[in-house]
Amino acid sequence: MMQQPFTGSLIDTAGPLNTLQIVENQYRFLIGASTVGTVFGMILLPTFTALFSRTIILLANERGSVLSVIKRSFSLSFLKQGSKHIHLPKISYLRGIGLKTIPMRLFVINIIVTAIYTIGVLSALYASLLAPNRAGATIMASGLINGIATILLALFIDPKISVLADDVVNGKGSYLKLKSISVFMITGRLIGTIAAQLLFIPGATYIAWLTKFIV
């Protein structure tokens, strides 16, 4: 929601000369930044897992009051306790994880969904340069593209992860399998942002072509 106005402004300030190349380079840099951000997310995963666990416990103690949790989270004592949960990933966490425990279809869909989310807005904006006479239609097509990714996420990924987590909590599932899937889901996101570099221009070309049947 916040990304589109800022990335759109890059088109406005690109100038009349070599606009396509300038905007492509800028957008590829942003896609690369999403890859770097994913790597940082992987590094911070143990820290955020510990912090979210404490937050859930605190939410239960506050009888579900989100405002009370937010108020307490800014207290000095809470911040001191939170600093003790800063951890870096350890190689030992990967022990026992293998390809046999990973649903490959889930892994591939996660890569596709991440790639679509990464380039949805950027490809639609770039498509407005490829089809300037249909600029409005191409830009608004980003909602359609991201909507497809959201449907894939809701149908194939979220339910599977939720059921696995519930099975582990209820003692019916394997924690190793859940851990393996969580690691490969993060890895899939990383691969998805890299794949987005390959799909960026084809995605923009497809959107520009698709809008010919709308306008």
N, C-alpha and C positions, 0 to 999 in steps of 0.2 A: 504493500500500500504506500509506504514512504519512498520506495525505491524508484517508482516510475517517474515522478516529477524531476528528480535529480538526474537520472540517466537520460531523460528526455531533453534536459537542458544542454547536454553535451552535443546533441544534434543542432540545437539553436546556435551554439557558439563555435561550431566546427568551421564555418566559413564556406564560401562557394567553391574553393579549389580543393581537389582531392578529398571531397567530403566522405565518400565511401571508405576510403583507406584510413582516414583519420578516425572516423567513428568506429570502424572495425578494430583498430588497434586499441582504442580506449575501452571498448567493451570486452575485448579479449583480456585486457589487464584486469578488469573487474571480475571476470570469470576465474582468472588465476588467483585473485584475492580470495574468492570463495573456497578455492582449494587450500590455500594457506590457512584460512579460518577453520576449515574442517580438521586440518592437522592439529591446530591449537585445541580444538574441541576434543580430539582424541587424547591429547596430553592431559587435559583438565578433567577427563571423564571420572577418574576415581575421586577427585575433589568434589565435583558436583553431585556424584552419587551419595557421598557421605553427607553433604549439606542438605540435599533434598530429603534424605532419610530423617535427619534431625527436624527438618521443617514439617514433615508429615506427622511426626510424633508431637511436635509443638501444636500443630493444627488440631490434633485429637484432644490434647490437653486443654485447648482453648475452646472446645466444643464447636469446632468448625468455623470460628470467627476469623475470617481472613484479615480484617482490619486489625484485630488484636495481634495476629502473627506479624503483620507488617510493622506495627508499633514496637513490638519486642525485638524484631530483627535488627533494629537500629540502635538498640541499647548497647552500652559499652561491654557489659558482661557477655552478651550474645556474640558480639564481634570477636571478643577474646576467645571464646569457646570455638567459634567457627574457624579461627586461624589455626587451631590445632588439628583440623581435618583436612589441611592442604597436603595432598599426596601426589606423587608422580607415579605413572604406570610402572609396573614391575614385570620383568620377563616371566616370573613365576606364575603370573595371572594367566598366561597363555598355555600353561601345562595342561595336557589332556585334550586340548582343542584340536579338532581335525575336520577334514572335509566330509567325513562320513556322518557327522552330526549336523550338517547344514542342509536345509532344503534349498537346492540350487535354484528352483523356480522363484522362491522368495528372494534370494540373493540377486538374481537377474532383474526382477521387477523393481527392487529397491534401487538398483543402478539406473534403470530407465526413468523412474519417478524423479530421482534426484537430478538427473540430467535435464529433464523437462522443466522442473522447478527453477533450475539455475539459469536456463536460457529463455524461459517463457516470455518475460517482459522484454529482454534485450533483443531477441529475434523479432518480436513484433515491432519494436521501435526501428530496428534496422530495416525491416520490410517496408516501412513507410518511406525510406529513401529509394528502395527498389521500385516502388509503385507510388510515386508522389501524388498521382491523381486519385489514389484510394487511401491516402494517409490515415484518415480517420478510422476507416474500417480495419486497416492492418493493426493500428495501435490498440483498438478495442478487442482485437482477436486474442490478445494475451490472456484475457479472462477465460476464453474458451480453451486455450491450450493448458493453462494451469488447472482448469476445471477437470480436464481429462486425467491429469496427474493426481488430483485430489480423489477422484473416483477410484483409480487404481489403488491408491493408498488405503482408502476406506474399505475396499472389497477384499484385497489380498494380503495386506501387511498388518494393519492395526489389529484385526480380529485374531490373526495367528499369534502375534506376540502377546496379546492379552490372555488368550487361552493358555499359552505356555507358562506365563507368569502365575496365573491362578493355579495351574496344576502343581507348580513348584511349591507355592504357599500351602496348598492343601496336601502336600506329601505324595501326590500322584505322578509328578513329573521329575525329570532329571535336571538338577541345577547346572550340571556340566553342559547339557544341551542348550539351556537358556543362556548360559554364559557364552557359549560358542556362537549362538545366533546374534547376541548383542555385539560381539566383536566383529563378526562378519557384516552386520548391518552398518556399523560405522565404517568398515573398510569399503563397503558398497557405496556409501555416500562419497567417500574420497574418490573412488573410481568414477562415480557419476559426475562429479565436478570436472574431472579430467576428460571424460567422454563428451561433456558439454562443449568443449573446445572444438571437437570434430562435428558436432551437430548444430553449432551456432549458425553458420551460413546456410546449410541445407534447410534448417528450420525457418530461417527468414525467407528463403526462396519459396518454400512450401506455403507459408502464410500469404506471401504476395500473390502466388498463383491461386490460392483458395479464395481470396477476396474478389477475384474476377467473377465468381458465381454469386456474389452477394450484392455487389454494386451494379 
